[in-house]
Amino acid sequence: MDEGWITVLGKSATRATKARQNKEQEVAGKKETQSLTNNTNYDEPEEVDEQLIHGQIRIISKAFTFGFSAIYGLHTIKDRLSMWRKLRQIHSLQQGPWLAIGDYNVVLQAQDRQHGTEVRAMETRDFKEYMLDTGMHELQYVGRNYTWTNNHTYSRIDRGLVNAAWMMIMPNMKVQVLEPLVSDHSPLKLMTTQVQGKKNRPFRFFNCIADHHQFIQKMEQAWEGRNTFGMMQLVWNKLKKVKEAIKKINTQHYKGVDERIKGIRKELQLVQEEMSSNLQKLELIEKEKTLKEDLEKWVLIKESIYRQRSRVQWLKLGDSNLAYFFAQINNRSNLNGIQILTNDMGNQLVLEEDIEEEIMGYYKKLLGSRADNLPVINTNDMIMGVILNREQLL
């Protein structure tokens, strides 16, 4: 294994020779590095720069390869311009998942710096443009809210960024911000969280349902129902029937879009294989044309559903952005879930059942214990008691 990669494992790029560690950290780092190298194969670095080291890492037991970039950004906006150019080049050439983690030496949002100088737009512009141009995602982090301090200013300048391919394959990866001990930077630890089980979710209306040829007709039929209840009850019943009609259209015509697309592609492949020996057969030509139209239709419907679920508004449909939409969906799912929780004892809980038990226990303590009976006002005491006269009431 290349010596440069051994250095990168414990520290980030060129700062490796300057970081201070106590003896306990060094022993723990050696054990972790030894465990990692036994199951990991590292190629020669493809890019070695003063601000980054990039190469490919293969996980032997999983037969899995991903790009890895260790980042150490320089201190000025001008000096970091070459880093953004190199990262853009790597993004355009990288095949498959890619992780770029380390010290970017720049904040991304105004709230990433506390008790220091105000964050100016020119500081974050290059970073934001890079994220927008490449579609990179920041891995969710757990632990400390900042990664660097000089005991006066607190900033979050260390990050883990991944591409869409990473989010599609490994959406349950997180970055844990560890305690800095004697260093001014907090180490970043890549960790795997438990995939949360699917819960019953409320029905979501997808825009593609409104394009169905029976949509208007079904809505009118559902809304025209009559009953003898009051106006609010009438409206509520009509809305309920409309919802049932929409769910029925969704179930009958839009459920299993992925399987439908796979089926059309398989059928199209068989037809084209048959056409190779029967090119003049008009029936096959017409069938191929129909299948291509169906495939285009359902791929666009799938993209519309993914776009709506991802809540990305700035991308247009029809540009084959399925991978990006899917990555955004996974990212939103991770952000909306609780992957790690620290209890009163300081222990970190990562299993779904442990997190659920801790939350339930916390709120049960707030509510108190169950009582067999509750004290109420005695109506006889009220009747026999002092009654206010009219003047007192007024």
Contacts in CASP RR format, 6 or more apart in sequence:
PFRMAT RR
TARGET T0000
AUTHOR 0000-0000-0000
METHOD contacts of the structure
MODEL  1
MDEGWITVLGKSATRATKARQNKEQEVAGKKETQSLTNNTNYDEPEEVDE
QLIHGQIRIISKAFTFGFSAIYGLHTIKDRLSMWRKLRQIHSLQQGPWLA
IGDYNVVLQAQDRQHGTEVRAMETRDFKEYMLDTGMHELQYVGRNYTWTN
NHTYSRIDRGLVNAAWMMIMPNMKVQVLEPLVSDHSPLKLMTTQVQGKKN
RPFRFFNCIADHHQFIQKMEQAWEGRNTFGMMQLVWNKLKKVKEAIKKIN
TQHYKGVDERIKGIRKELQLVQEEMSSNLQKLELIEKEKTLKEDLEKWVL
IKESIYRQRSRVQWLKLGDSNLAYFFAQINNRSNLNGIQILTNDMGNQLV
LEEDIEEEIMGYYKKLLGSRADNLPVINTNDMIMGVILNREQLL
1 37 0 8 1.000
1 41 0 8 1.000
1 42 0 8 1.000
2 42 0 8 1.000
2 43 0 8 1.000
2 44 0 8 1.000
2 45 0 8 1.000
4 45 0 8 1.000
4 53 0 8 1.000
5 42 0 8 1.000
5 45 0 8 1.000
5 53 0 8 1.000
6 33 0 8 1.000
6 37 0 8 1.000
7 16 0 8 1.000
8 16 0 8 1.000
8 53 0 8 1.000
8 70 0 8 1.000
9 32 0 8 1.000
9 33 0 8 1.000
9 36 0 8 1.000
10 16 0 8 1.000
10 29 0 8 1.000
10 32 0 8 1.000
10 33 0 8 1.000
10 187 0 8 1.000
11 19 0 8 1.000
12 70 0 8 1.000
12 71 0 8 1.000
12 72 0 8 1.000
12 101 0 8 1.000
12 102 0 8 1.000
12 103 0 8 1.000
12 158 0 8 1.000
13 51 0 8 1.000
13 52 0 8 1.000
13 53 0 8 1.000
13 70 0 8 1.000
13 71 0 8 1.000
13 72 0 8 1.000
13 102 0 8 1.000
13 103 0 8 1.000
14 50 0 8 1.000
14 51 0 8 1.000
14 72 0 8 1.000
15 72 0 8 1.000
15 103 0 8 1.000
15 185 0 8 1.000
19 183 0 8 1.000
19 185 0 8 1.000
20 182 0 8 1.000
20 183 0 8 1.000
21 181 0 8 1.000
21 182 0 8 1.000
21 183 0 8 1.000
22 181 0 8 1.000
22 182 0 8 1.000
25 181 0 8 1.000
39 59 0 8 1.000
39 60 0 8 1.000
39 61 0 8 1.000
40 57 0 8 1.000
40 58 0 8 1.000
40 59 0 8 1.000
40 60 0 8 1.000
41 57 0 8 1.000
41 58 0 8 1.000
41 60 0 8 1.000
42 55 0 8 1.000
42 56 0 8 1.000
42 57 0 8 1.000
42 58 0 8 1.000
43 55 0 8 1.000
43 56 0 8 1.000
43 57 0 8 1.000
43 58 0 8 1.000
44 55 0 8 1.000
45 53 0 8 1.000
45 54 0 8 1.000
45 55 0 8 1.000
46 54 0 8 1.000
46 55 0 8 1.000
46 56 0 8 1.000
47 53 0 8 1.000
47 54 0 8 1.000
47 55 0 8 1.000
47 69 0 8 1.000
47 86 0 8 1.000
47 90 0 8 1.000
49 82 0 8 1.000
49 83 0 8 1.000
49 86 0 8 1.000
50 72 0 8 1.000
50 74 0 8 1.000
51 71 0 8 1.000
51 72 0 8 1.000
51 73 0 8 1.000
51 74 0 8 1.000
51 79 0 8 1.000
51 80 0 8 1.000
51 82 0 8 1.000
51 83 0 8 1.000
51 86 0 8 1.000
52 69 0 8 1.000
52 70 0 8 1.000
52 71 0 8 1.000
52 72 0 8 1.000
52 73 0 8 1.000
52 83 0 8 1.000
52 86 0 8 1.000
52 87 0 8 1.000
52 100 0 8 1.000
53 69 0 8 1.000
53 70 0 8 1.000
54 67 0 8 1.000
54 68 0 8 1.000
54 69 0 8 1.000
54 70 0 8 1.000
54 86 0 8 1.000
54 90 0 8 1.000
55 67 0 8 1.000
55 68 0 8 1.000
55 69 0 8 1.000
56 65 0 8 1.000
56 66 0 8 1.000
56 67 0 8 1.000
56 68 0 8 1.000
57 65 0 8 1.000
57 66 0 8 1.000
57 67 0 8 1.000
57 68 0 8 1.000
58 64 0 8 1.000
58 65 0 8 1.000
59 65 0 8 1.000
59 66 0 8 1.000
65 96 0 8 1.000
66 96 0 8 1.000
66 97 0 8 1.000
66 98 0 8 1.000
66 99 0 8 1.000
66 166 0 8 1.000
67 94 0 8 1.000
67 96 0 8 1.000
67 97 0 8 1.000
67 98 0 8 1.000
67 99 0 8 1.000
68 98 0 8 1.000
68 99 0 8 1.000
68 100 0 8 1.000
68 101 0 8 1.000
69 87 0 8 1.000
69 90 0 8 1.000
69 98 0 8 1.000
69 99 0 8 1.000
69 100 0 8 1.000
69 101 0 8 1.000
70 101 0 8 1.000
70 102 0 8 1.000
71 83 0 8 1.000
71 100 0 8 1.000
71 101 0 8 1.000
71 102 0 8 1.000
71 103 0 8 1.000
71 104 0 8 1.000
72 102 0 8 1.000
72 103 0 8 1.000
72 105 0 8 1.000
73 79 0 8 1.000
73 80 0 8 1.000
73 83 0 8 1.000
73 103 0 8 1.000
73 104 0 8 1.000
73 105 0 8 1.000
73 106 0 8 1.000
74 80 0 8 1.000
74 83 0 8 1.000
74 105 0 8 1.000
75 105 0 8 1.000
77 106 0 8 1.000
77 122 0 8 1.000
77 123 0 8 1.000
77 126 0 8 1.000
80 104 0 8 1.000
80 105 0 8 1.000
80 106 0 8 1.000
80 126 0 8 1.000
81 126 0 8 1.000
84 126 0 8 1.000
84 127 0 8 1.000
84 129 0 8 1.000
84 130 0 8 1.000
87 100 0 8 1.000
87 130 0 8 1.000
87 134 0 8 1.000
88 130 0 8 1.000
88 133 0 8 1.000
88 134 0 8 1.000
90 98 0 8 1.000
90 100 0 8 1.000
91 98 0 8 1.000
91 134 0 8 1.000
91 136 0 8 1.000
91 163 0 8 1.000
94 163 0 8 1.000
96 163 0 8 1.000
96 165 0 8 1.000
96 166 0 8 1.000
97 162 0 8 1.000
97 163 0 8 1.000
97 165 0 8 1.000
97 166 0 8 1.000
97 169 0 8 1.000
97 170 0 8 1.000
98 162 0 8 1.000
98 163 0 8 1.000
98 165 0 8 1.000
98 166 0 8 1.000
99 160 0 8 1.000
99 161 0 8 1.000
99 162 0 8 1.000
99 166 0 8 1.000
99 190 0 8 1.000
100 136 0 8 1.000
100 160 0 8 1.000
100 161 0 8 1.000
100 162 0 8 1.000
101 158 0 8 1.000
101 159 0 8 1.000
101 160 0 8 1.000
101 161 0 8 1.000
101 175 0 8 1.000
101 188 0 8 1.000
101 190 0 8 1.000
102 158 0 8 1.000
102 159 0 8 1.000
102 160 0 8 1.000
102 188 0 8 1.000
103 147 0 8 1.000
103 148 0 8 1.000
103 157 0 8 1.000
103 158 0 8 1.000
103 185 0 8 1.000
104 127 0 8 1.000
104 157 0 8 1.000
104 158 0 8 1.000
104 159 0 8 1.000
105 157 0 8 1.000
106 123 0 8 1.000
106 124 0 8 1.000
106 126 0 8 1.000
106 127 0 8 1.000
106 157 0 8 1.000
107 113 0 8 1.000
107 119 0 8 1.000
107 123 0 8 1.000
107 124 0 8 1.000
107 127 0 8 1.000
107 155 0 8 1.000
107 156 0 8 1.000
107 157 0 8 1.000
108 124 0 8 1.000
108 127 0 8 1.000
108 128 0 8 1.000
108 131 0 8 1.000
108 138 0 8 1.000
108 156 0 8 1.000
108 159 0 8 1.000
109 119 0 8 1.000
109 124 0 8 1.000
110 118 0 8 1.000
110 119 0 8 1.000
110 124 0 8 1.000
112 119 0 8 1.000
112 146 0 8 1.000
112 155 0 8 1.000
112 156 0 8 1.000
112 157 0 8 1.000
113 119 0 8 1.000
113 153 0 8 1.000
113 154 0 8 1.000
113 155 0 8 1.000
113 156 0 8 1.000
114 146 0 8 1.000
114 153 0 8 1.000
114 154 0 8 1.000
114 155 0 8 1.000
115 152 0 8 1.000
115 153 0 8 1.000
115 154 0 8 1.000
116 152 0 8 1.000
116 153 0 8 1.000
117 153 0 8 1.000
130 136 0 8 1.000
131 138 0 8 1.000
131 161 0 8 1.000
134 163 0 8 1.000
135 163 0 8 1.000
135 164 0 8 1.000
135 324 0 8 1.000
136 161 0 8 1.000
136 162 0 8 1.000
136 163 0 8 1.000
137 161 0 8 1.000
137 162 0 8 1.000
137 163 0 8 1.000
137 164 0 8 1.000
137 166 0 8 1.000
137 167 0 8 1.000
137 327 0 8 1.000
137 328 0 8 1.000
137 331 0 8 1.000
138 159 0 8 1.000
138 160 0 8 1.000
138 161 0 8 1.000
139 159 0 8 1.000
139 160 0 8 1.000
139 161 0 8 1.000
139 162 0 8 1.000
139 173 0 8 1.000
139 174 0 8 1.000
139 175 0 8 1.000
139 190 0 8 1.000
140 174 0 8 1.000
140 175 0 8 1.000
140 331 0 8 1.000
140 334 0 8 1.000
140 335 0 8 1.000
140 339 0 8 1.000
141 159 0 8 1.000
141 160 0 8 1.000
141 174 0 8 1.000
141 175 0 8 1.000
141 176 0 8 1.000
141 177 0 8 1.000
142 174 0 8 1.000
142 175 0 8 1.000
142 176 0 8 1.000
142 177 0 8 1.000
142 191 0 8 1.000
142 339 0 8 1.000
142 340 0 8 1.000
143 176 0 8 1.000
143 177 0 8 1.000
144 177 0 8 1.000
144 178 0 8 1.000
144 179 0 8 1.000
144 186 0 8 1.000
145 154 0 8 1.000
145 156 0 8 1.000
146 154 0 8 1.000
146 155 0 8 1.000
146 156 0 8 1.000
146 186 0 8 1.000
147 155 0 8 1.000
147 156 0 8 1.000
147 157 0 8 1.000
147 158 0 8 1.000
147 177 0 8 1.000
147 185 0 8 1.000
147 186 0 8 1.000
147 188 0 8 1.000
148 154 0 8 1.000
148 155 0 8 1.000
148 156 0 8 1.000
148 157 0 8 1.000
148 158 0 8 1.000
148 184 0 8 1.000
148 185 0 8 1.000
148 186 0 8 1.000
149 155 0 8 1.000
149 180 0 8 1.000
149 184 0 8 1.000
150 184 0 8 1.000
158 177 0 8 1.000
158 185 0 8 1.000
158 186 0 8 1.000
158 188 0 8 1.000
159 175 0 8 1.000
160 175 0 8 1.000
160 188 0 8 1.000
162 173 0 8 1.000
163 327 0 8 1.000
164 323 0 8 1.000
164 324 0 8 1.000
164 326 0 8 1.000
164 327 0 8 1.000
165 323 0 8 1.000
166 173 0 8 1.000
166 327 0 8 1.000
167 326 0 8 1.000
167 327 0 8 1.000
167 328 0 8 1.000
167 330 0 8 1.000
167 331 0 8 1.000
168 323 0 8 1.000
168 326 0 8 1.000
168 327 0 8 1.000
168 330 0 8 1.000
170 192 0 8 1.000
171 330 0 8 1.000
171 331 0 8 1.000
171 333 0 8 1.000
171 334 0 8 1.000
172 192 0 8 1.000
172 193 0 8 1.000
172 194 0 8 1.000
172 195 0 8 1.000
172 334 0 8 1.000
172 339 0 8 1.000
173 190 0 8 1.000
173 191 0 8 1.000
173 192 0 8 1.000
173 193 0 8 1.000
174 190 0 8 1.000
174 191 0 8 1.000
174 192 0 8 1.000
174 193 0 8 1.000
174 334 0 8 1.000
174 339 0 8 1.000
174 340 0 8 1.000
175 188 0 8 1.000
175 189 0 8 1.000
175 190 0 8 1.000
175 191 0 8 1.000
176 188 0 8 1.000
176 189 0 8 1.000
176 190 0 8 1.000
176 191 0 8 1.000
176 340 0 8 1.000
177 186 0 8 1.000
177 187 0 8 1.000
177 188 0 8 1.000
177 189 0 8 1.000
178 186 0 8 1.000
178 187 0 8 1.000
178 188 0 8 1.000
178 189 0 8 1.000
179 186 0 8 1.000
180 186 0 8 1.000
180 187 0 8 1.000
193 339 0 8 1.000
193 340 0 8 1.000
193 350 0 8 1.000
194 339 0 8 1.000
194 350 0 8 1.000
194 351 0 8 1.000
194 352 0 8 1.000
196 337 0 8 1.000
196 339 0 8 1.000
196 352 0 8 1.000
197 352 0 8 1.000
203 243 0 8 1.000
203 246 0 8 1.000
203 247 0 8 1.000
203 250 0 8 1.000
204 309 0 8 1.000
205 246 0 8 1.000
206 250 0 8 1.000
206 254 0 8 1.000
206 304 0 8 1.000
206 305 0 8 1.000
206 308 0 8 1.000
207 304 0 8 1.000
207 308 0 8 1.000
208 254 0 8 1.000
208 301 0 8 1.000
208 304 0 8 1.000
208 305 0 8 1.000
209 215 0 8 1.000
209 246 0 8 1.000
209 249 0 8 1.000
209 250 0 8 1.000
209 254 0 8 1.000
212 249 0 8 1.000
212 253 0 8 1.000
214 249 0 8 1.000
215 249 0 8 1.000
218 245 0 8 1.000
218 246 0 8 1.000
218 248 0 8 1.000
218 249 0 8 1.000
219 242 0 8 1.000
219 245 0 8 1.000
219 246 0 8 1.000
221 245 0 8 1.000
222 238 0 8 1.000
222 241 0 8 1.000
222 242 0 8 1.000
222 244 0 8 1.000
222 245 0 8 1.000
223 238 0 8 1.000
223 241 0 8 1.000
223 242 0 8 1.000
225 237 0 8 1.000
225 238 0 8 1.000
225 241 0 8 1.000
227 233 0 8 1.000
227 234 0 8 1.000
227 237 0 8 1.000
229 237 0 8 1.000
254 301 0 8 1.000
254 305 0 8 1.000
257 298 0 8 1.000
257 301 0 8 1.000
257 302 0 8 1.000
257 305 0 8 1.000
258 302 0 8 1.000
260 298 0 8 1.000
261 295 0 8 1.000
261 298 0 8 1.000
261 299 0 8 1.000
261 302 0 8 1.000
264 291 0 8 1.000
264 294 0 8 1.000
264 295 0 8 1.000
264 298 0 8 1.000
265 295 0 8 1.000
267 291 0 8 1.000
268 288 0 8 1.000
268 291 0 8 1.000
268 292 0 8 1.000
268 295 0 8 1.000
271 284 0 8 1.000
271 287 0 8 1.000
271 288 0 8 1.000
271 291 0 8 1.000
272 288 0 8 1.000
274 284 0 8 1.000
275 281 0 8 1.000
275 284 0 8 1.000
275 285 0 8 1.000
275 288 0 8 1.000
278 284 0 8 1.000
300 317 0 8 1.000
300 318 0 8 1.000
302 322 0 8 1.000
303 317 0 8 1.000
303 318 0 8 1.000
303 320 0 8 1.000
303 321 0 8 1.000
303 322 0 8 1.000
303 325 0 8 1.000
304 317 0 8 1.000
306 322 0 8 1.000
306 325 0 8 1.000
306 326 0 8 1.000
306 329 0 8 1.000
307 315 0 8 1.000
307 317 0 8 1.000
307 321 0 8 1.000
307 325 0 8 1.000
309 325 0 8 1.000
309 329 0 8 1.000
310 324 0 8 1.000
310 325 0 8 1.000
310 326 0 8 1.000
310 328 0 8 1.000
310 329 0 8 1.000
310 332 0 8 1.000
311 328 0 8 1.000
311 332 0 8 1.000
312 324 0 8 1.000
312 325 0 8 1.000
312 328 0 8 1.000
315 321 0 8 1.000
315 324 0 8 1.000
315 325 0 8 1.000
338 355 0 8 1.000
338 359 0 8 1.000
339 350 0 8 1.000
340 348 0 8 1.000
340 349 0 8 1.000
340 350 0 8 1.000
340 355 0 8 1.000
341 348 0 8 1.000
341 349 0 8 1.000
341 355 0 8 1.000
341 358 0 8 1.000
341 359 0 8 1.000
342 348 0 8 1.000
342 349 0 8 1.000
343 349 0 8 1.000
343 358 0 8 1.000
349 355 0 8 1.000
349 358 0 8 1.000
END
